[in-house]
Amino acid sequence: MPTWGWIILVIVALIGGLVGGFFISRKYMMDYFEKNPPIDENMLRMMMLQMGQKPSERKINQMMSQMKSQQKKKNNAKK
């Protein structure tokens, strides 16, 4: 195989690896954030206290359920 053939083969393999790596890492991160949401109940409490609101357990649970339902709608819309 001539030299230019090897060069083209290396470039195609590099591009294929970059594209494949991007999609694999994207899928991994989406699954990770679905299982481990970045905002939890303690963070909501702190945000509400900083805004001057007194966080009740009922309000915290309501906000968490709203966030989870929005995430599910977002995921279903993508599929």
Secondary structure, 3 states (H helix, E strand, C coil): CCHHHHHHHHHHHHHHHHHHHHHHHHHHHHHHHHHCCCCCHHHHHHHHHHCCCCCCHHHHHHHHHHHHHHHHHHHHHHC
